[in-house]
Each structure stands twice: as C-alpha cells, then as structure tokens.
Amino acid sequence: MKKNNNLIKIPNINSSDAKFEKLIYDVEDSLLKKHSYFKKDFGHLCICSGGTTSSCAKNGFTTLDLRKNYNKINLDRESNLVTIGGGVIMGNLINHLEKHKRSFPIGLSKLPGAGYILTGGVSPLSRGYGLAIDNIESVKGFLGNGTFISLKKNQLSQEEQLIWEGIKGAAVFFSIITEIGLKTIPSNPIKIIEGFVNPTELSEIIKLSEEFPENISLQWIYAKKVYVYVFAELRDNFEDKRTKECILLLERYSSLEKNLYKNFNEINFFPKELKLFEMNSNYHSEVISLLGEDLNTDLQIFIRCLNEIMENKPNNSCYIASQQLGCKTKKLNYGSSFFIHRKSTWKPWIYASWKKNDLQEKEVVMDWMYKSWSKLKRFYPNIHLAQLHNHLSSHREELTLAFGKRIDELKTLKNICDPQSILPPL
Ligand SMILES: Cc1cc2nc3c(=O)[nH]c(=O)nc-3n(C[C@H](O)[C@H](O)[C@H](O)COP(=O)(O)OP(=O)(O)OC[C@H]3O[C@@H](n4cnc5c(N)ncnc54)[C@H](O)[C@@H]3O)c2cc1C
C-alpha cells in the first residue's frame, strides 16, 4: 500500500516500515462507536498513540492513529488535574505543564504516548509519586464492542470497578482510550549524577541505590560500556540532609558528573555519547521489560550474569538497561490495578536489535534476547508488559508473568468488552 506523506512519522522503525493495510488518521468518536472501520478478515486493529512500539502498525493490519485528533492537553489550575487526549506524547504533556510550574512522572523518554500511561508507566519519579497509572483520576474512551465509557476514580459503579482496574495496566487489550485525567505534581529542580563506570562500580552503586530515599532513583544502561544516571528530585527547591548524604557517597566515583536542572523537562536520559541505535532507521528491534525485587546478596552473581550476557551480545546495537522503582509504587492504597507486581523495585529491559532485512541476524539476536531473559529470570521473574508481543512466540508466557493470578479476570474483561477481539489479542 502506498504511504501518505502527510502523515506524522511513526518513531518505531519496525512500525514505520510496516506495509499496513490502512492507516486511519482522521479518527473521531463516531468512527470508534460504529466500528465501521473494521473488517474481521484483517485480524485485530493496531492503535497508535506515541508510536514507539513495534505493535502500533503491522504488515497487513489496519492502524487507528490517535495522534492527530486526540492531542489536546488541558490543565485545570484550581484542581491541578490535567486532561489529555489518547494520542498525546509525554514530551508535549510535560512541556505544557511546565508553563504552569507543574509536572508528571513521565518515563525516560519524551517520545512515548498514552501507551506509557496505560501500561503502567515507570518513571524516575515513581518512587516518590507512584506509577503513571496511580495518578489516573478519570478516563473516557470506547470498549472493543463500541460502548462509550466515561469513568471517574471515586464514582464507579460495581460493574465499572473491574473495567477501571483493567484500564490501569491492561487497557490496550479491551479499550481505545481517548481521554485521560491525571493528577499533576509540582515541578522541582533535579540533580543528576551521571557518567560511565565499570561493572564493579555499577555493583557498588546498585548497592547504594537499594538504600536510596524516595526522591532518588538509579537508572543504568549497559551498552558498549556501563552508564549510570542517578536522579534526585530536590523537593521545595531544597537538597535535604539525606539527599546530600547519598550524593556525597557517589563522589568517590571520579568519572561521574553532577548537574543541576531547573526541571524534569530539561533532562535528556540517553545522551548522544552512548551512541544508541534506538532511532537508527537501518535497524529493527524488540524490547522485553522485566520486573523484580532488590538484588541484596545476589548482587555479585547478578553482575557476573550481566557480564556474561554482554559478552555474548550479537552486535553493538543490543543492550541491557534498568530503572528503579519501589517506595511509593509498592503501596497499595491507589486501589487495585492490573500492574500486580507491586513488590518490584527494578525494571530492567533487554533491547534486541538487528539490521533490518537481515533475517539471519534477526534470528541470532532474538535467540540472544530469549537466552538473556532466561538468565535474568532468577533475579527478575516477572514481566512489565510495556510492549505488546502478540507477534512473538513469547506472548503467552509474557501475559502469564505480567498478570499472574489476574489473567482469568482479564480474559473475562476481554470476552465482555471486546468479544470479537477487535483489539490486540490475549
Ligand atoms: C525510548 C523509550 C523509553 C521508554 N521509557 C520508558 C520508561 O521510562 N518507563 C516505562 O514504563 N516505559 C518506557 N517505555 C516503554 C513505553 O512506555 C511503552 O512501550 C508504551 O506502551 C509506549 O506507548 P506509545 O503510546 O508510545 O506506543 P504505541 O506504539 O503508540 O502504543 C503501544 C501500544 O499501546 C496501545 N495503545 C496506545 N495508546 C492507546 C490508547 N489511547 N488506547 C488504547 N490502546 C492504546 C496500542 O495498542 C499499542 O499496541 C519507553 C519506550 C521507549 C521507546
């Protein structure tokens, strides 16, 4: 099919290269209600919000692109609640909020769209403010059966309760969300301590980080070399005693640099020096995200395992990285959700990438991804389903490891809300 050059580019290279059946760009509520867009023979519909995953457009499938018509952002200055369309990208959200000295716990990149929020949303600020789903106050949208829904956190009927919980972590399987109401947070200055370290130093820094207070988090990335990123939110513009102590402990690492940023908006988590292949148009990729608890006494075995994985990596574009959650994300007082692994304190991900069109390399790379996952399971047994892999053989296992005991409830929701399986399959 011929591509329309007026469409906005899809950032994920697999998806932007896809020979989709149809890309529907002028999406409106009336279309979502009627399902007039859908022909059963084409399999499920793909939905595009930020367009950062390999599942928002596929060969032979139809995509509904929410980016053009569901891109509004509106902050209520009295309640500090923000309402965003289902096609808003996180960079635009925090840009808008910044004008009013507010912010939101977005992830490590400004590119992801509403998919970031609906799949959980792990931010460097999550230890202090919860996951993105913990900050949802209301949603509007359409179930897969065409029914319009408008749900508010404290005004749910008994029948709506399960749908509400499902939306927080598993919405993508049974609904198309056109509007999300979110709590916002104050925009505070951020101190970043970052730089290259060796694997032994990484293990020491992980050890320190497992004692960090809730306003500090560690993220690291092991590509060609190891890069660490310690993120400290200075609440009320103030570096408190505990924060100072933690930052002081990092001073012994001479390769680390300290920088103060006015706000989250100014930060770029993946500096160019890392030479990541993420947006390289000659490469395709898959990402799998894991979840697990503090490493504690397993730290040394973990570093050995990590080194072994990296020694076997098939090319320079593959990497392993991790971000820290915990503290507020462990609390259950946000109400129940389909992000069930609340004890998790680490979310590592495996980035597997190959020269597009090189099917032989793809096979080797995917084998590396699965073998690495298998090795890491001992430390991180669960899955954060941030990327849908219904096109991969691991989909079923990922579903089980993401939703655990709630998988049957999710199947029930899917049967009721999306009986024809118009949306991505379970
Ligand atoms: C560079 C980068 C950094 C990242 N950092 C983080 C991070 O720090 N923390 C974290 O938790 N995740 C992170 N992610 C993962 C990312 O948040 C998820 O992959 C998310 O699903 C992407 O959402 P999207 O809207 O950009 O993607 P899309 O590809 O547009 O959508 C992803 C899936 O979500 C569904 N979907 C999207 N919008 C809607 C909607 N409105 N209604 C119904 N279904 C919808 C679609 O069916 C699609 O299959 C990162 C991803 C990238 C590429």
The ligand as a Gaussian input file, in Angstrom:
#p B3LYP/6-31G(d) Opt

LIG

0 1
 C       12.790000       5.473000      24.213000
 C       11.780000       4.799000      25.114000
 C       11.846000       4.985000      26.501000
 C       10.910000       4.366000      27.335000
 N       10.970000       4.581000      28.687000
 C       10.046000       4.035000      29.494000
 C       10.053000       4.285000      30.901000
 O       10.902000       5.019000      31.417000
 N        9.091000       3.700000      31.655000
 C        8.129000       2.897000      31.124000
 O        7.272000       2.411000      31.867000
 N        8.100000       2.630000      29.812000
 C        9.035000       3.178000      29.000000
 N        8.997000       2.916000      27.648000
 C        8.005000       1.966000      27.159000
 C        6.752000       2.684000      26.665000
 O        6.190000       3.472000      27.675000
 C        5.729000       1.632000      26.232000
 O        6.264000       0.816000      25.244000
 C        4.412000       2.258000      25.763000
 O        3.471000       1.228000      25.524000
 C        4.593000       3.072000      24.502000
 O        3.446000       3.786000      24.260000
 P        3.211000       4.579000      22.899000
 O        1.901000       5.231000      23.002000
 O        4.406000       5.437000      22.613000
 O        3.298000       3.416000      21.858000
 P        2.322000       2.894000      20.688000
 O        3.203000       2.013000      19.881000
 O        1.608000       4.005000      20.011000
 O        1.301000       2.054000      21.513000
 C        1.701000       0.929000      22.241000
 C        0.525000       0.007000      22.464000
 O       -0.389000       0.618000      23.346000
 C       -1.693000       0.622000      22.797000
 N       -2.239000       1.974000      22.941000
 C       -1.582000       3.147000      22.835000
 N       -2.403000       4.171000      23.066000
 C       -3.612000       3.643000      23.319000
 C       -4.882000       4.207000      23.638000
 N       -5.043000       5.538000      23.733000
 N       -5.919000       3.369000      23.842000
 C       -5.759000       2.030000      23.750000
 N       -4.580000       1.440000      23.456000
 C       -3.527000       2.245000      23.243000
 C       -1.581000       0.197000      21.348000
 O       -2.464000      -0.868000      21.091000
 C       -0.184000      -0.264000      21.159000
 O       -0.135000      -1.610000      20.909000
 C        9.912000       3.522000      26.792000
 C        9.859000       3.340000      25.406000
 C       10.772000       3.971000      24.580000
 C       10.681000       3.761000      23.097000

